C-alpha cells in the first residue's frame, strides 16, 4: 500500500474479495467522494439486500453518482 500512497492516493484495505460486494452499485461507498475516514463507515453500513447487481445512479444509496460505470474518486483506492 506504500506504493499507492507514494503516488498521492490514500490506500485502504477494504477486506477480502468475498466482501467486495460492499463497493458495488447501490452501496454507500459506490461512486462517492468519501474521505479515507468516511469509507470504513460506508462499507460497514452496506446492506446486501439493498445493493442489487447492476444498480444505477437512481439507487437510494447513490450520492454524486453518474451511473453504473461512474469513475469518481477522491484520491482513495481500496484493495
C-alpha positions in Angstrom: 0.0 0.0 0.0 3.0 2.3 0.4 3.3 2.4 -3.4 -0.3 3.7 -3.7 0.3 6.3 -1.0 3.6 7.4 -2.7 1.6 8.2 -5.8 -0.7 10.6 -3.8 -3.6 8.3 -3.1 -4.9 7.2 0.3 -4.6 3.4 0.4 -7.4 1.5 2.2 -7.7 -2.3 2.6 -11.4 -2.9 2.2 -11.2 -6.5 3.1 -11.3 -9.8 1.2 -12.8 -10.4 -2.2 -15.8 -12.1 -0.6 -16.7 -8.6 0.9 -16.2 -6.7 -2.4 -20.0 -6.5 -2.8 -19.8 -3.7 -0.2 -18.4 -1.5 -3.0 -20.8 -2.4 -5.9 -23.5 -0.2 -7.3 -26.2 0.6 -4.8 -24.0 0.7 -1.7 -23.0 3.8 0.3 -19.3 3.6 -0.9 -20.0 3.3 -4.6 -19.1 6.4 -6.7 -19.0 8.8 -3.8 -16.4 11.4 -2.8 -15.8 9.8 0.6 -12.7 10.6 2.6 -10.4 7.9 3.9 -12.0 8.4 7.3 -15.6 8.1 6.0 -15.0 5.0 3.9 -15.0 2.4 6.7 -18.4 3.5 7.9 -19.8 3.4 4.4 -18.5 -0.1 3.8 -19.8 -1.2 7.2 -23.3 0.1 6.6 -23.6 -1.6 3.2 -26.7 -3.9 3.0 -26.5 -6.8 0.5 -30.3 -6.8 0.2 -30.3 -3.2 -0.8 -27.5 -3.4 -3.3 -28.7 -5.4 -6.3 -26.2 -6.1 -9.0 -26.4 -3.6 -11.8 -28.0 -0.8 -9.7 -27.9 2.6 -11.3 -27.5 6.2 -10.1 -31.2 6.1 -9.1 -30.3 3.9 -6.2 -31.2 5.2 -2.7 -27.5 4.8 -1.7 -26.0 6.7 -4.7 -24.6 10.1 -3.9 -22.8 12.0 -6.6 -23.0 9.0 -8.9 -23.2 9.3 -12.7 -24.3 5.8 -13.4 -23.1 2.2 -13.1 -19.8 3.0 -14.9 -19.0 6.2 -12.9 -15.4 6.9 -12.2 -15.4 9.4 -9.4 -12.7 9.1 -6.8 -11.3 11.3 -4.1 -7.7 10.0 -4.1 -9.0 6.9 -2.4 -8.3 3.3 -3.5 -9.4 0.1 -1.9 -7.7 -3.3 -2.1 
